[in-house]
Structures are given as structure tokens and as C-alpha cells.
Amino acid sequence: MSAAPEPRSSQYISFFVGGDELAVDILRAREIVEITAITRVPRMPQAVLGVLNLRGRVIPVIDLAVRLGLPASVITRQSCILIVETEFDGELTRMGLFIDAVGDVVDLDAAAIEPPPPFGTRARLDHLLGLGKVGDRLLLLLDIDRILSPEELFAAASLEAEGGARAALPGAPAQGEPAGVGALGTGSGGPRPSA
């Protein structure tokens, strides 16, 4: 296993998924948007909810809970989509992360970041840059390029079911399938409104 990449900045934006507090490099976070209609795309990995139209730009949306191997997210009043930039083939591409709630912007110097432990986290070690210490709490610092890479998403999908399609994600070859017409919270696999 290769060593985790070095964190790029001293500021991170924290958020919550499945009860865990996670964070990404603030230089990769672009904006936070409210939950809106998400168009499902047929035969995508379970973690890919679909795409949304953000001011004329098509943005894939990932249920980060499913990507981390947790139960699918449910929509609550705090749910939102964190738009991040991730690197595909040397280019930055925007993607949305469906998250339970947004946290804070935190400052972390190098001394406050520990290597990920070999056990005890729900995220794969190669998906983490490290653990950030903020007071008496710990943040899982995500390697956003790794966790959102098409290769990783489709590798996970191939474990779920045989023959997943490779359409609509940046960096994955399209197969010319039309987009679905479902919206967020309809059909199987997407977040559901909480009761």
C-alpha cells in the first residue's frame, strides 16, 4: 500500500456522514448547495445518486455514506450537497457529495495531523490523508481524489453487481445511455426523506 499524500493546506471544511465527522481540504471545496432534484442515470454504481444541473453545469452527485460502505443517506433538514473539485487525468472536475450536515472551517497545522490508524475507522486507509485533532475531537481527512476516482467507484460497483455501466462520470467512457428521469428520493438507491 502506498503512503497517503501530504495534506495540501492548513484549512479544512468539516461535515458529517453516518455519524462520523469528516473533512476535505478547503481548497477543493467550492460551495454548499441545498438538496434539489437529482436526475438518476441508469446502471451507475450504487454510490452515484445521479446528476444535478447547477447553473447550467452538469454535476455528478455521490452519496458519500454509500461510498464509505455505510447505509444510504436520508434527507433531513441539515442535509446538503458539498460541491468539490477532484482531479481526473490532470484536470479538476466538480462533483457533489451528499452529506448529512456541514460543520466548520478548521485550521490544522502539521502537528495536529496524525497518520490514519491501521484499524478503527469506517473509511479505507488509502482514502484518508490522516486524522486531524481539533480540541478533543478527531476528523477523518479524506483524500478526495482517491475516493471519487472513477476507477474506485466502478471497482466498488463491480463488487456490488456484475456488469455495471461506465457512463456519465468524468474520466469514465460513456456508452451513450440516456439519462433517467427520476428525482432524488425516488426509486431505489437514493437518499430518502426522514420521517
N, C-alpha and C positions, 0 to 999 in steps of 0.2 A: 504494500500500500504506500502511495506517495505521501509526502508531508503536506499538510494543509497550507494553502497560500497565505502569505502575510496579509493581515488586515491593511486596507488602503488609507483609512482616515481615522481620526480620533473621535468622530461623531457617528452615532448610530441612531436609527429610529426603531423603537421597540413596539411590539404588538403581541397580541395573544391569539393562540391557536390551540384548541383542545386542552385548555387549562395551563399550557406552558407559555412562558414569556420568551419570545424570540426577538432577534434584531437583525437588521441589514445595514450595511454601510449607507450613510445618509447621501453620499454622492450618487448612489444608484437609485434612490427613491425620487420619484418625480412629482407625484401628487396622490391625494387620497380622494376617492370618489364614492358617492353613495351607491347603494345597490340599485341597479337598473336592469332593464331587460337584457338578457344574455341569450344569444341565438346558439342553440346546440348544433354541433356538427356531427354527422353520423360516423360511427365506428372509430371514435377517438378514444385514447386511454381514459380510464375512469376519472383520473385526476383533472382532466381537461373539461371544464364545465361548458365551454363554447367560446364565442367571441362577442365582444360588445363594440358598439360604434361610439367612439369618444371624439367628438368634434370632427367627424369625417374620417377618423383613423380607426382601422380595424385592429382591436387588441385582443389576443387570446387571454382567457381567464382560467387560472388554475386554482382548484380547491387545495390549499396548502395542507389541510388536515389529511386528506386522502393521499397526497404526495408523500406525507410523512408516515403513512401506514395507520392513521387513526380513522375513526368513523367519520363519515361525511359531515360537513358543517351544516348547521341550521341557521336560518336567518333570525337575528334578534335586532333590537333597536340599535345596538352598538356595531353590528356587522357592517363592513365596508370593503372596498377594493383598494388595495395599495398598488399603484402603478409603479413598476420598477423597470430599470434598464438592465438588460443582461446581454452578454457578449455571445454572438453566433458568428463563427467564421470571421472573426476580427472586426465585426460591426456590432454596434449597440442596437438592440431591438427592444421595444417596450412590450411588457406583459403585465397582466393584472393578477394579483394574489388575493383571493377571497380570504379574509381574516375575520376573527370573532370581534376584535376591538383593537383600536390603535392605542399605543401607550405614550411614551415620552421621547424626546430627543435627549440622548445621554452622551456625555463626554467620557471617553475611556482612553487613558494613556496606556502605553505598552505594559507597564507594571500591573495594570488592572485586568489584563487578558491572560488567561491560563490556557494551555493546550487542552483539547477535549479529553475527557476521561475515557478509558477503554471500555467502560460499562456505565450503565445507569441513565443514559439519555434515550429518548424515543427516536431521535434522528440518527441516521447513519453517520459514523465518524467522518467519512470523506465528504459529507455535506456541511460540515462545520468548520469555521475558521478558528473557533475557540470558545471559551466561556468568559463572559465579561462580568466582573464583580462590581456591583453598584450598591454600596452600603452593605446590607446583609442579604441581598438577593443576587441571583445569578441569571444572566441572559445567555441563551444559546445564540451565538453569532453565526448566521447562515452564510454559506458560500453560494450566493445566488446564481452564479454562472453554472455551477455544477448541478445544483438541484433542479434548475429549469432547462438543462440541455435537452434537446430532442432525443439524443441517444438514451439518456437516463429515463425520460418519460416513456419512451416506447419499449425500453427494456423492462420497465415495471409493468407495462401493459401486456407484454408477451408472457409474463408470469401469471397475470390475471386470466388471460384467454388467448387462444391461438389465433393468429391471422389478423391482428389489429391493423387498421389503415394508417397511412402516413400522410395525412392531408392537413392543411391549414396552419400548421405550426411553422414558424420561421426556421429555416435550416433543414426542414424535412421535405422530401419531394412530394409534390401534390399529385393526386390521382384523379383530379377532375370531378370529384363528387360535389353535388350541390349542397349548400348549407341547409341545415334543418330549420324548422320554423318554430321550434319550442322556445319557451322563455324560461328564465331562471325559476327553479322551484317546480317545474312540470316534468313529467316523465321520470325515469329512473336515473340515479347517479348524481343529481344536482342537489344543492342545498335546499332545505325545506324550511318554511316558516315555523317558528316555535309556537307552541300552543299558548 
